[in-house]
């Protein structure tokens, strides 16, 4: 029952992330939604496929965390060049596939941990210009570190799923501009549009 509730929390977090992601910078939106889909798959597998949930986690965790690190880079500075991002994701995907097929968790956990640490570092770099979002992203990255530790210790259990849910929501919120920033950008655009309409 606890595992079912935890999976439901992760699924709800993934759904929420899907709908909040469009508020992020365009370069980060697809990454955030892709990660949300991956975590939704993990939530479903934890309940519907008990015998395969560990293999699914070994696939999902490194790929999703790498995608979230790329989203953090796009949200904070500039998007990673497409060629580099594709190469990185390809290498991580191969490692994840190897881990899922062989059961050697270290193949997946090492790149997943590297991605979580990279995301934490990227958010730390934003402390001065955007402290609230940076702290949200940093806390989320630490949640993923805790999720990886929980998975290494006991597999796909409640702690792993709940930490993933908290991390996903935190990363997405940390990638979304503040309401004030949105209002400041929207105001001049609206006034210029009205002014342009009057001139016609």
N, C-alpha and C positions, 0 to 999 in steps of 0.2 A: 504493500500500500504506500509506503514512504517513497519507494522508487517510482511508483506511478505518479505520485504528486510532484516529485522532483522533475520527472520528464515533462509533465504538464506545464510546470513553471518555465522550463527551458523552451518548450514549444511556444508558449505565450510570449516569451522574450524574443524569440525569432520572428514571430508575427509582428510584434511591435517594432522591431528593428527594420523590418521590410517597409513599414509604412512611414517611419521616421527618416529613413535613409535619403529620400528625395530632398530633404532640407539641407543636406550636406553639399559640399562643393561638387560640381559635376564630375570631376576626376575621381572622386571617392564613392559616388553613389553605387555604381555597378559592383565595386568590391564589397561594399557593406551588404548589399542585397545577396550577393553570392555567398558570403559568409553566413548570412541568416538562413539560407536554404540548407547549407551544410549542417548547421547546428539543429535545424528542424529534423533533418534526417537522423541525426544522432539521437534526438529525443524519441523519435518513433521507433528506432531500432532497439533502444533500451527496454522498451515495453513489448514490442511486437516480435522481436528476434533475439531472445535472450542468449541463444547459443552463438550468435554472430555479433553481438553488441561490442565486444572488445575489438574485433577486426574492423568494424565500422568506425570505432573511436580512433584506431590507429590510422585510418584513412582521413578522417575528418579533422582531427586536432592539428596536425602539421600544416595541412593545406589551408584550413580556415584561419589559423593564426598568422600564416604568411600573408594571406589576402588582407587580413585586418592590419598588419604592419604596413602593407603597401597603401592601404586606405589612410592610415595615420600619416604617412609621408605626404600623400596627396592633399590631405586636409590641413597640414601644418606648414608645408613649404611648397613643394611642387611635385607633380606626379613622377614616379620612377619611369625612366625611358622604357618604351614598350618592349624593346628587345631584351633588356636586362630583366624586366619583370617576367617575361615569358620564359627566359632561361632559368630564372630562380624558381618559378612555379613548377617548371618541368622537372627540375632536379628534386625538389621537395616531393612532388607527386610520385616520382620513381622510388624515393626512399619510403614514402608512406605505403606504396603498393608492396614493396619488399617486406616491410614490417608486417603488413596484414597477412601476406602469404606465408611468411616464415614464423610469425609469432615473436620475432625479436623486437621487443618494444623500443629498445634504444634507437633503432633506425628512425622511428617516428618521433620519439620524445626529444631527441637532440635538436632537430630543426624546429620543432614546436617551441621548445624553450628558448632557442635563439631568436625566434620571431617575437615571442612575448617580451624578451629583454630589449629587443630593438624597438618595439612599440613603446615600451616604458621610456627609453632614451629619447625617442622622438617627442613624446609628450613633455618630458622634462625640459626640452629646448624651448617649449612654448610658455614656460612659467611667467616670463615677464610680459609678453604681449597679451596673453589670454590665460590668466591664472586659473579661473574656475574650470574652464574646459581642459586645461592641462592636468589639473588635479584629478578630474573625473577620468581622463584617459590613463593617467598613472595608476590610479586605484584599480581600474579595470584590468590593466596589464598585470598587476599583482594578483588579481583574482584568477587570471589564467595560469599564472605560475602555481598558485595553490591548487587549481584544477589538475594540472599536470602531476603535481606531487601526490594528490589524492588518487589519481588514476594509476600511477606507478605503485602505490601502496595496496590499493584494494580493487582496482579495475573500475568499470563503469557502475558506480554506485551513486547514492544521493549526493554526496559531497561533490563529486566530479561534475554532476549535472548542474547543481546549484551555483557552483563557482563559475561554470561556463555561462550560465544565464546572467549572472551579475556582471561578468566580464564583457559579454556581448552588448548589454544595455549601456554599460559605461563607455565602451569604445564608440558606440554610435552617438551617444549624447556628447561625448568629447569631440566628435567630428562635426557637430552641427553648430553653426554660428549662433551667437546670442541673439535674443529678441531685439535688443537695442541696435545691434549691428544690422539686422535685417530691416528694421524700421528706418534707420538712417539711409540705407541704400534705396529703399522703396520710395521714400518721401520725394527726393529730387526727381526721380524717374517719373512719378505720377504727375508732379507739377509741370515738368517739361512736356509731358504728353498732352496735358490739358492746354498748356500755352500754345503748343504746336497746333492743336485743334482749333483754337480761337483764331490763329493767324490765317487759317485756310478759309 
